């Protein structure tokens, strides 16, 4: 998968099952509109990394 849209569709469809897939995994069954909204939400949360300095512990 090369795009966020492909990843969202993958989890929405839930077709890929292998030995590493949890038996609790359930497809999201999102409509096309819901998939687009989820992608838009996730993209809105992207940005430049936040630089945090590790505190000095005495």
PQR file of N, CA, C, O and H, with PARSE charges and radii, in Angstrom:
ATOM      1  N   UNK A   1       0.843  -1.171   0.000 -0.4000 1.5000
ATOM      2  CA  UNK A   1       0.000   0.000   0.000 -0.0000 2.0000
ATOM      3  C   UNK A   1       0.889   1.234   0.000  0.5500 1.7000
ATOM      4  O   UNK A   1       1.838   1.348   0.775 -0.5500 1.4000
ATOM      5  N   UNK A   2       0.551   2.143  -0.888 -0.4000 1.5000
ATOM      6  CA  UNK A   2       1.383   3.326  -1.029 -0.0000 2.0000
ATOM      7  C   UNK A   2       0.717   4.608  -0.550  0.5500 1.7000
ATOM      8  O   UNK A   2       1.390   5.623  -0.364 -0.5500 1.4000
ATOM      9  H   UNK A   2      -0.220   2.050  -1.518  0.4000 1.0000
ATOM     10  N   UNK A   3      -0.590   4.575  -0.349 -0.4000 1.5000
ATOM     11  CA  UNK A   3      -1.283   5.799   0.037 -0.0000 2.0000
ATOM     12  C   UNK A   3      -2.142   5.563   1.276  0.5500 1.7000
ATOM     13  O   UNK A   3      -2.492   4.430   1.609 -0.5500 1.4000
ATOM     14  H   UNK A   3      -1.137   3.751  -0.499  0.4000 1.0000
ATOM     15  N   UNK A   4      -2.465   6.647   1.937 -0.4000 1.5000
ATOM     16  CA  UNK A   4      -3.344   6.576   3.102 -0.0000 2.0000
ATOM     17  C   UNK A   4      -4.721   6.059   2.680  0.5500 1.7000
ATOM     18  O   UNK A   4      -5.361   5.305   3.414 -0.5500 1.4000
ATOM     19  H   UNK A   4      -2.181   7.567   1.667  0.4000 1.0000
ATOM     20  N   UNK A   5      -5.166   6.468   1.501 -0.4000 1.5000
ATOM     21  CA  UNK A   5      -6.455   6.000   0.987 -0.0000 2.0000
ATOM     22  C   UNK A   5      -6.470   4.476   0.851  0.5500 1.7000
ATOM     23  O   UNK A   5      -7.470   3.836   1.176 -0.5500 1.4000
ATOM     24  H   UNK A   5      -4.646   7.080   0.905  0.4000 1.0000
ATOM     25  N   UNK A   6      -5.374   3.896   0.377 -0.4000 1.5000
ATOM     26  CA  UNK A   6      -5.283   2.437   0.237 -0.0000 2.0000
ATOM     27  C   UNK A   6      -5.316   1.744   1.600  0.5500 1.7000
ATOM     28  O   UNK A   6      -5.927   0.685   1.748 -0.5500 1.4000
ATOM     29  H   UNK A   6      -4.562   4.415   0.114  0.4000 1.0000
ATOM     30  N   UNK A   7      -4.672   2.331   2.572 -0.4000 1.5000
ATOM     31  CA  UNK A   7      -4.659   1.743   3.924 -0.0000 2.0000
ATOM     32  C   UNK A   7      -6.064   1.768   4.520  0.5500 1.7000
ATOM     33  O   UNK A   7      -6.513   0.775   5.093 -0.5500 1.4000
ATOM     34  H   UNK A   7      -4.176   3.191   2.452  0.4000 1.0000
ATOM     35  N   UNK A   8      -6.760   2.900   4.388 -0.4000 1.5000
ATOM     36  CA  UNK A   8      -8.117   3.003   4.925 -0.0000 2.0000
ATOM     37  C   UNK A   8      -9.035   1.999   4.233  0.5500 1.7000
ATOM     38  O   UNK A   8      -9.839   1.342   4.894 -0.5500 1.4000
ATOM     39  H   UNK A   8      -6.396   3.707   3.923  0.4000 1.0000
ATOM     40  N   UNK A   9      -8.925   1.873   2.920 -0.4000 1.5000
ATOM     41  CA  UNK A   9      -9.748   0.906   2.183 -0.0000 2.0000
ATOM     42  C   UNK A   9      -9.438  -0.512   2.637  0.5500 1.7000
ATOM     43  O   UNK A   9     -10.346  -1.329   2.791 -0.5500 1.4000
ATOM     44  H   UNK A   9      -8.272   2.406   2.383  0.4000 1.0000
ATOM     45  N   UNK A  10      -8.158  -0.810   2.851 -0.4000 1.5000
ATOM     46  CA  UNK A  10      -7.733  -2.135   3.311 -0.0000 2.0000
ATOM     47  C   UNK A  10      -8.430  -2.502   4.622  0.5500 1.7000
ATOM     48  O   UNK A  10      -8.964  -3.604   4.752 -0.5500 1.4000
ATOM     49  H   UNK A  10      -7.420  -0.147   2.726  0.4000 1.0000
ATOM     50  N   UNK A  11      -8.426  -1.591   5.585 -0.4000 1.5000
ATOM     51  CA  UNK A  11      -9.043  -1.887   6.881 -0.0000 2.0000
ATOM     52  C   UNK A  11     -10.566  -1.824   6.808  0.5500 1.7000
ATOM     53  O   UNK A  11     -11.252  -2.469   7.602 -0.5500 1.4000
ATOM     54  H   UNK A  11      -7.992  -0.697   5.479  0.4000 1.0000
ATOM     55  N   UNK A  12     -11.093  -1.058   5.868 -0.4000 1.5000
ATOM     56  CA  UNK A  12     -12.537  -1.018   5.695 -0.0000 2.0000
ATOM     57  C   UNK A  12     -13.050  -2.326   5.107  0.5500 1.7000
ATOM     58  O   UNK A  12     -14.064  -2.862   5.555 -0.5500 1.4000
ATOM     59  H   UNK A  12     -10.536  -0.534   5.224  0.4000 1.0000
ATOM     60  N   UNK A  13     -12.339  -2.840   4.093 -0.4000 1.5000
ATOM     61  CA  UNK A  13     -12.752  -4.083   3.430 -0.0000 2.0000
ATOM     62  C   UNK A  13     -12.473  -5.315   4.278  0.5500 1.7000
ATOM     63  O   UNK A  13     -13.272  -6.251   4.308 -0.5500 1.4000
ATOM     64  H   UNK A  13     -11.515  -2.405   3.729  0.4000 1.0000
ATOM     65  N   UNK A  14     -11.329  -5.311   4.971 -0.4000 1.5000
ATOM     66  CA  UNK A  14     -10.976  -6.429   5.847 -0.0000 2.0000
ATOM     67  C   UNK A  14     -10.767  -7.745   5.131  0.5500 1.7000
ATOM     68  O   UNK A  14     -10.984  -8.807   5.716 -0.5500 1.4000
ATOM     69  H   UNK A  14     -10.680  -4.551   4.947  0.4000 1.0000
ATOM     70  N   UNK A  15     -10.347  -7.700   3.871 -0.4000 1.5000
ATOM     71  CA  UNK A  15     -10.198  -8.922   3.090 -0.0000 2.0000
ATOM     72  C   UNK A  15      -8.908  -9.674   3.365  0.5500 1.7000
ATOM     73  O   UNK A  15      -8.852 -10.886   3.159 -0.5500 1.4000
ATOM     74  H   UNK A  15     -10.170  -6.838   3.396  0.4000 1.0000
ATOM     75  N   UNK A  16      -7.878  -8.991   3.822 -0.4000 1.5000
ATOM     76  CA  UNK A  16      -6.580  -9.634   4.020 -0.0000 2.0000
ATOM     77  C   UNK A  16      -6.522 -10.302   5.391  0.5500 1.7000
ATOM     78  O   UNK A  16      -6.541  -9.628   6.421 -0.5500 1.4000
ATOM     79  H   UNK A  16      -7.924  -8.006   3.989  0.4000 1.0000
ATOM     80  N   UNK A  17      -6.453 -11.603   5.392 -0.4000 1.5000
ATOM     81  CA  UNK A  17      -6.339 -12.359   6.639 -0.0000 2.0000
ATOM     82  C   UNK A  17      -5.189 -13.334   6.470  0.5500 1.7000
ATOM     83  O   UNK A  17      -5.114 -14.055   5.475 -0.5500 1.4000
ATOM     84  H   UNK A  17      -6.438 -12.151   4.556  0.4000 1.0000
ATOM     85  N   UNK A  18      -4.296 -13.351   7.448 -0.4000 1.5000
ATOM     86  CA  UNK A  18      -3.188 -14.303   7.434 -0.0000 2.0000
ATOM     87  C   UNK A  18      -2.918 -14.751   8.866  0.5500 1.7000
ATOM     88  O   UNK A  18      -3.704 -14.461   9.768 -0.5500 1.4000
ATOM     89  H   UNK A  18      -4.357 -12.765   8.256  0.4000 1.0000
ATOM     90  N   UNK A  19      -1.824 -15.449   9.074 -0.4000 1.5000
ATOM     91  CA  UNK A  19      -1.496 -15.972  10.409 -0.0000 2.0000
ATOM     92  C   UNK A  19      -1.220 -14.873  11.434  0.5500 1.7000
ATOM     93  O   UNK A  19      -1.241 -15.127  12.638 -0.5500 1.4000
ATOM     94  H   UNK A  19      -1.185 -15.686   8.341  0.4000 1.0000
ATOM     95  N   UNK A  20      -0.964 -13.662  10.965 -0.4000 1.5000
ATOM     96  CA  UNK A  20      -0.632 -12.566  11.871 -0.0000 2.0000
ATOM     97  C   UNK A  20      -1.841 -11.690  12.189  0.5500 1.7000
ATOM     98  O   UNK A  20      -1.746 -10.781  13.014 -0.5500 1.4000
ATOM     99  H   UNK A  20      -0.947 -13.455   9.987  0.4000 1.0000
ATOM    100  N   UNK A  21      -2.975 -11.953  11.543 -0.4000 1.5000
ATOM    101  CA  UNK A  21      -4.180 -11.171  11.768 -0.0000 2.0000
ATOM    102  C   UNK A  21      -4.884 -11.663  13.026  0.5500 1.7000
ATOM    103  O   UNK A  21      -5.118 -12.861  13.184 -0.5500 1.4000
ATOM    104  H   UNK A  21      -3.053 -12.691  10.873  0.4000 1.0000
ATOM    105  N   UNK A  22      -5.219 -10.745  13.914 -0.4000 1.5000
ATOM    106  CA  UNK A  22      -5.922 -11.096  15.144 -0.0000 2.0000
ATOM    107  C   UNK A  22      -7.282 -11.703  14.812  0.5500 1.7000
ATOM    108  O   UNK A  22      -7.964 -11.233  13.902 -0.5500 1.4000
ATOM    109  H   UNK A  22      -5.029  -9.771  13.786  0.4000 1.0000
ATOM    110  N   UNK A  23      -7.676 -12.729  15.533 -0.4000 1.5000
ATOM    111  CA  UNK A  23      -9.009 -13.287  15.306 -0.0000 2.0000
ATOM    112  C   UNK A  23     -10.111 -12.296  15.678  0.5500 1.7000
ATOM    113  O   UNK A  23     -11.265 -12.483  15.291 -0.5500 1.4000
ATOM    114  H   UNK A  23      -7.122 -13.111  16.273  0.4000 1.0000
ATOM    115  N   UNK A  24      -9.769 -11.247  16.423 -0.4000 1.5000
ATOM    116  CA  UNK A  24     -10.731 -10.219  16.808 -0.0000 2.0000
ATOM    117  C   UNK A  24     -10.914  -9.144  15.740  0.5500 1.7000
ATOM    118  O   UNK A  24     -11.792  -8.289  15.856 -0.5500 1.4000
ATOM    119  H   UNK A  24      -8.832 -11.095  16.738  0.4000 1.0000
ATOM    120  N   UNK A  25     -10.076  -9.192  14.692 -0.4000 1.5000
ATOM    121  CA  UNK A  25     -10.147  -8.171  13.647 -0.0000 2.0000
ATOM    122  C   UNK A  25     -11.485  -8.242  12.923  0.5500 1.7000
ATOM    123  O   UNK A  25     -11.903  -9.306  12.466 -0.5500 1.4000
ATOM    124  H   UNK A  25      -9.363  -9.887  14.598  0.4000 1.0000
ATOM    125  N   UNK A  26     -12.146  -7.102  12.826 -0.4000 1.5000
ATOM    126  CA  UNK A  26     -13.398  -6.988  12.086 -0.0000 2.0000
ATOM    127  C   UNK A  26     -13.246  -5.853  11.078  0.5500 1.7000
ATOM    128  O   UNK A  26     -12.706  -4.802  11.423 -0.5500 1.4000
ATOM    129  H   UNK A  26     -11.807  -6.238  13.197  0.4000 1.0000
ATOM    130  N   UNK A  27     -13.705  -6.036   9.848 -0.4000 1.5000
ATOM    131  CA  UNK A  27     -13.624  -4.944   8.871 -0.0000 2.0000
ATOM    132  C   UNK A  27     -14.433  -3.739   9.357  0.5500 1.7000
ATOM    133  O   UNK A  27     -15.431  -3.884  10.062 -0.5500 1.4000
ATOM    134  H   UNK A  27     -14.144  -6.890   9.567  0.4000 1.0000
ATOM    135  N   UNK A  28     -13.980  -2.551   8.964 -0.4000 1.5000
ATOM    136  CA  UNK A  28     -14.668  -1.330   9.383 -0.0000 2.0000
ATOM    137  C   UNK A  28     -15.951  -1.094   8.591  0.5500 1.7000
ATOM    138  O   UNK A  28     -16.865  -0.424   9.071 -0.5500 1.4000
ATOM    139  H   UNK A  28     -13.169  -2.433   8.391  0.4000 1.0000
ATOM    140  N   UNK A  29     -16.020  -1.644   7.379 -0.4000 1.5000
ATOM    141  CA  UNK A  29     -17.208  -1.499   6.515 -0.0000 2.0000
ATOM    142  C   UNK A  29     -17.618  -0.045   6.337  0.5500 1.7000
ATOM    143  O   UNK A  29     -18.790   0.300   6.492 -0.5500 1.4000
ATOM    144  H   UNK A  29     -15.277  -2.189   6.989  0.4000 1.0000
ATOM    145  N   UNK A  30     -16.648   0.809   6.012 -0.4000 1.5000
ATOM    146  CA  UNK A  30     -16.926   2.225   5.808 -0.0000 2.0000
ATOM    147  C   UNK A  30     -17.415   2.468   4.381  0.5500 1.7000
ATOM    148  O   UNK A  30     -16.943   1.833   3.438 -0.5500 1.4000
ATOM    149  H   UNK A  30     -15.696   0.530   5.887  0.4000 1.0000
ATOM    150  N   UNK A  31     -18.358   3.387   4.235 -0.4000 1.5000
ATOM    151  CA  UNK A  31     -18.800   3.792   2.899 -0.0000 2.0000
ATOM    152  C   UNK A  31     -17.680   4.612   2.258  0.5500 1.7000
ATOM    153  O   UNK A  31     -16.731   5.014   2.933 -0.5500 1.4000
ATOM    154  H   UNK A  31     -18.741   3.902   5.002  0.4000 1.0000
ATOM    155  N   UNK A  32     -17.796   4.857   0.953 -0.4000 1.5000
ATOM    156  CA  UNK A  32     -16.792   5.693   0.283 -0.0000 2.0000
ATOM    157  C   UNK A  32     -16.721   7.070   0.924  0.5500 1.7000
ATOM    158  O   UNK A  32     -15.635   7.626   1.092 -0.5500 1.4000
ATOM    159  H   UNK A  32     -18.567   4.531   0.405  0.4000 1.0000
ATOM    160  N   UNK A  33     -17.872   7.620   1.282 -0.4000 1.5000
ATOM    161  CA  UNK A  33     -17.925   8.944   1.915 -0.0000 2.0000
ATOM    162  C   UNK A  33     -17.216   8.915   3.274  0.5500 1.7000
ATOM    163  O   UNK A  33     -16.468   9.835   3.604 -0.5500 1.4000
ATOM    164  H   UNK A  33     -18.754   7.169   1.145  0.4000 1.0000
ATOM    165  N   UNK A  34     -17.452   7.864   4.059 -0.4000 1.5000
ATOM    166  CA  UNK A  34     -16.810   7.740   5.370 -0.0000 2.0000
ATOM    167  C   UNK A  34     -15.296   7.545   5.228  0.5500 1.7000
ATOM    168  O   UNK A  34     -14.521   8.081   6.021 -0.5500 1.4000
ATOM    169  H   UNK A  34     -18.060   7.117   3.791  0.4000 1.0000
ATOM    170  N   UNK A  35     -14.881   6.782   4.221 -0.4000 1.5000
ATOM    171  CA  UNK A  35     -13.447   6.594   3.984 -0.0000 2.0000
ATOM    172  C   UNK A  35     -12.783   7.924   3.643  0.5500 1.7000
ATOM    173  O   UNK A  35     -11.707   8.236   4.153 -0.5500 1.4000
ATOM    174  H   UNK A  35     -15.511   6.346   3.577  0.4000 1.0000
ATOM    175  N   UNK A  36     -13.427   8.706   2.779 -0.4000 1.5000
ATOM    176  CA  UNK A  36     -12.870  10.020   2.409 -0.0000 2.0000
ATOM    177  C   UNK A  36     -12.805  10.941   3.622  0.5500 1.7000
ATOM    178  O   UNK A  36     -11.840  11.687   3.785 -0.5500 1.4000
ATOM    179  H   UNK A  36     -14.301   8.453   2.365  0.4000 1.0000
ATOM    180  N   UNK A  37     -13.825  10.893   4.469 -0.4000 1.5000
ATOM    181  CA  UNK A  37     -13.843  11.733   5.675 -0.0000 2.0000
ATOM    182  C   UNK A  37     -12.736  11.321   6.639  0.5500 1.7000
ATOM    183  O   UNK A  37     -12.084  12.177   7.237 -0.5500 1.4000
ATOM    184  H   UNK A  37     -14.610  10.287   4.336  0.4000 1.0000
ATOM    185  N   UNK A  38     -12.519  10.012   6.792 -0.4000 1.5000
ATOM    186  CA  UNK A  38     -11.460   9.533   7.679 -0.0000 2.0000
ATOM    187  C   UNK A  38     -10.091   9.945   7.159  0.5500 1.7000
ATOM    188  O   UNK A  38      -9.241  10.386   7.934 -0.5500 1.4000
ATOM    189  H   UNK A  38     -13.049   9.317   6.306  0.4000 1.0000
ATOM    190  N   UNK A  39      -9.868   9.806   5.859 -0.4000 1.5000
ATOM    191  CA  UNK A  39      -8.597  10.228   5.261 -0.0000 2.0000
ATOM    192  C   UNK A  39      -8.390  11.724   5.476  0.5500 1.7000
ATOM    193  O   UNK A  39      -7.290  12.151   5.827 -0.5500 1.4000
ATOM    194  H   UNK A  39     -10.558   9.447   5.230  0.4000 1.0000
ATOM    195  N   UNK A  40      -9.436  12.522   5.267 -0.4000 1.5000
ATOM    196  CA  UNK A  40      -9.328  13.974   5.470 -0.0000 2.0000
ATOM    197  C   UNK A  40      -8.987  14.295   6.919  0.5500 1.7000
ATOM    198  O   UNK A  40      -8.160  15.167   7.184 -0.5500 1.4000
ATOM    199  H   UNK A  40     -10.329  12.174   4.981  0.4000 1.0000
ATOM    200  N   UNK A  41      -9.623  13.592   7.862 -0.4000 1.5000
ATOM    201  CA  UNK A  41      -9.329  13.809   9.282 -0.0000 2.0000
ATOM    202  C   UNK A  41      -7.868  13.472   9.588  0.5500 1.7000
ATOM    203  O   UNK A  41      -7.168  14.251  10.236 -0.5500 1.4000
ATOM    204  H   UNK A  41     -10.295  12.883   7.646  0.4000 1.0000
ATOM    205  N   UNK A  42      -7.421  12.321   9.125 -0.4000 1.5000
ATOM    206  CA  UNK A  42      -6.035  11.909   9.404 -0.0000 2.0000
ATOM    207  C   UNK A  42      -5.032  12.870   8.776  0.5500 1.7000
ATOM    208  O   UNK A  42      -4.015  13.190   9.392 -0.5500 1.4000
ATOM    209  H   UNK A  42      -7.990  11.689   8.599  0.4000 1.0000
ATOM    210  N   UNK A  43      -5.306  13.331   7.561 -0.4000 1.5000
ATOM    211  CA  UNK A  43      -4.398  14.281   6.906 -0.0000 2.0000
ATOM    212  C   UNK A  43      -4.389  15.627   7.630  0.5500 1.7000
ATOM    213  O   UNK A  43      -3.370  16.317   7.639 -0.5500 1.4000
ATOM    214  H   UNK A  43      -6.132  13.071   7.061  0.4000 1.0000
ATOM    215  N   UNK A  44      -5.520  16.005   8.239 -0.4000 1.5000
ATOM    216  CA  UNK A  44      -5.577  17.284   8.948 -0.0000 2.0000
ATOM    217  C   UNK A  44      -4.727  17.268  10.208  0.5500 1.7000
ATOM    218  O   UNK A  44      -4.372  18.323  10.733 -0.5500 1.4000
ATOM    219  H   UNK A  44      -6.348  15.444   8.232  0.4000 1.0000
ATOM    220  N   UNK A  45      -4.401  16.089  10.691 -0.4000 1.5000
ATOM    221  CA  UNK A  45      -3.594  15.969  11.907 -0.0000 2.0000
ATOM    222  C   UNK A  45      -2.106  15.849  11.616  0.5500 1.7000
ATOM    223  O   UNK A  45      -1.310  15.649  12.533 -0.5500 1.4000
ATOM    224  H   UNK A  45      -4.689  15.232  10.265  0.4000 1.0000
ATOM    225  N   UNK A  46      -1.722  15.969  10.346 -0.4000 1.5000
ATOM    226  CA  UNK A  46      -0.302  15.883  10.015 -0.0000 2.0000
ATOM    227  C   UNK A  46       0.309  17.272  10.066  0.5500 1.7000
ATOM    228  O   UNK A  46      -0.399  18.278  10.009 -0.5500 1.4000
ATOM    229  H   UNK A  46      -2.369  16.131   9.601  0.4000 1.0000
ATOM    230  N   UNK A  47       1.606  17.317  10.171 -0.4000 1.5000
ATOM    231  CA  UNK A  47       2.298  18.596  10.220 -0.0000 2.0000
ATOM    232  C   UNK A  47       3.761  18.370  10.523  0.5500 1.7000
ATOM    233  O   UNK A  47       4.268  17.250  10.455 -0.5500 1.4000
ATOM    234  H   UNK A  47       2.181  16.500  10.217  0.4000 1.0000
ATOM    235  N   UNK A  48       4.410  19.433  10.851 -0.4000 1.5000
ATOM    236  CA  UNK A  48       5.826  19.337  11.184 -0.0000 2.0000
ATOM    237  C   UNK A  48       5.991  18.622  12.519  0.5500 1.7000
ATOM    238  O   UNK A  48       5.166  18.778  13.420 -0.5500 1.4000
ATOM    239  H   UNK A  48       3.998  20.342  10.907  0.4000 1.0000
ATOM    240  N   UNK A  49       7.056  17.840  12.643 -0.4000 1.5000
ATOM    241  CA  UNK A  49       7.288  17.158  13.924 -0.0000 2.0000
ATOM    242  C   UNK A  49       7.467  18.168  15.056  0.5500 1.7000
ATOM    243  O   UNK A  49       8.016  19.252  14.858 -0.5500 1.4000
ATOM    244  H   UNK A  49       7.725  17.713  11.912  0.4000 1.0000
ATOM    245  N   UNK A  50       7.006  17.804  16.213 -0.4000 1.5000
ATOM    246  CA  UNK A  50       7.167  18.650  17.394 -0.0000 2.0000
ATOM    247  C   UNK A  50       8.504  18.298  18.034  0.5500 1.7000
ATOM    248  O   UNK A  50       8.779  17.135  18.327 -0.5500 1.4000
ATOM    249  H   UNK A  50       6.560  16.924  16.374  0.4000 1.0000
ATOM    250  N   UNK A  51       9.316  19.304  18.244 -0.4000 1.5000
ATOM    251  CA  UNK A  51      10.627  19.083  18.854 -0.0000 2.0000
ATOM    252  C   UNK A  51      10.498  19.215  20.364  0.5500 1.7000
ATOM    253  O   UNK A  51      10.089  20.253  20.884 -0.5500 1.4000
ATOM    254  H   UNK A  51       9.092  20.249  18.006  0.4000 1.0000
ATOM    255  N   UNK A  52      10.851  18.153  21.043 -0.4000 1.5000
ATOM    256  CA  UNK A  52      10.761  18.130  22.497 -0.0000 2.0000
ATOM    257  C   UNK A  52      12.143  17.762  23.047  0.5500 1.7000
ATOM    258  O   UNK A  52      12.750  16.772  22.637 -0.5500 1.4000
ATOM    259  H   UNK A  52      11.183  17.310  20.621  0.4000 1.0000
ATOM    260  N   UNK A  53      12.615  18.573  23.970 -0.4000 1.5000
ATOM    261  CA  UNK A  53      13.907  18.270  24.592 -0.0000 2.0000
ATOM    262  C   UNK A  53      13.675  17.380  25.791  0.5500 1.7000
ATOM    263  O   UNK A  53      12.770  17.616  26.592 -0.5500 1.4000
ATOM    264  H   UNK A  53      12.122  19.377  24.303  0.4000 1.0000
ATOM    265  N   UNK A  54      14.495  16.360  25.908 -0.4000 1.5000
ATOM    266  CA  UNK A  54      14.399  15.471  27.065 -0.0000 2.0000
ATOM    267  C   UNK A  54      14.770  16.251  28.325  0.5500 1.7000
ATOM    268  O   UNK A  54      15.751  16.995  28.322 -0.5500 1.4000
ATOM    269  H   UNK A  54      15.230  16.168  25.258  0.4000 1.0000
ATOM    270  N   UNK A  55      14.011  16.092  29.382 -0.4000 1.5000
ATOM    271  CA  UNK A  55      14.330  16.815  30.620 -0.0000 2.0000
ATOM    272  C   UNK A  55      15.591  16.253  31.266  0.5500 1.7000
ATOM    273  O   UNK A  55      15.933  15.082  31.098 -0.5500 1.4000
ATOM    274  H   UNK A  55      13.215  15.487  29.384  0.4000 1.0000
ATOM    275  N   UNK A  56      16.257  17.105  31.996 -0.4000 1.5000
ATOM    276  CA  UNK A  56      17.431  16.688  32.770 -0.0000 2.0000
ATOM    277  C   UNK A  56      16.942  16.194  34.107  0.5500 1.7000
ATOM    278  O   UNK A  56      16.300  16.932  34.855 -0.5500 1.4000
ATOM    279  H   UNK A  56      15.979  18.056  32.132  0.4000 1.0000
ATOM    280  N   UNK A  57      17.240  14.962  34.406 -0.4000 1.5000
ATOM    281  CA  UNK A  57      16.814  14.386  35.682 -0.0000 2.0000
ATOM    282  C   UNK A  57      17.968  14.453  36.651  0.5500 1.7000
ATOM    283  O   UNK A  57      19.042  13.915  36.380 -0.5500 1.4000
ATOM    284  H   UNK A  57      17.761  14.363  33.798  0.4000 1.0000
ATOM    285  N   UNK A  58      17.757  15.114  37.790 -0.4000 1.5000
ATOM    286  CA  UNK A  58      18.874  15.252  38.769 -0.0000 2.0000
ATOM    287  C   UNK A  58      19.222  13.930  39.435  0.5500 1.7000
ATOM    288  O   UNK A  58      20.125  13.878  40.270 -0.5500 1.4000
ATOM    289  H   UNK A  58      16.885  15.551  38.010  0.4000 1.0000
TER
END
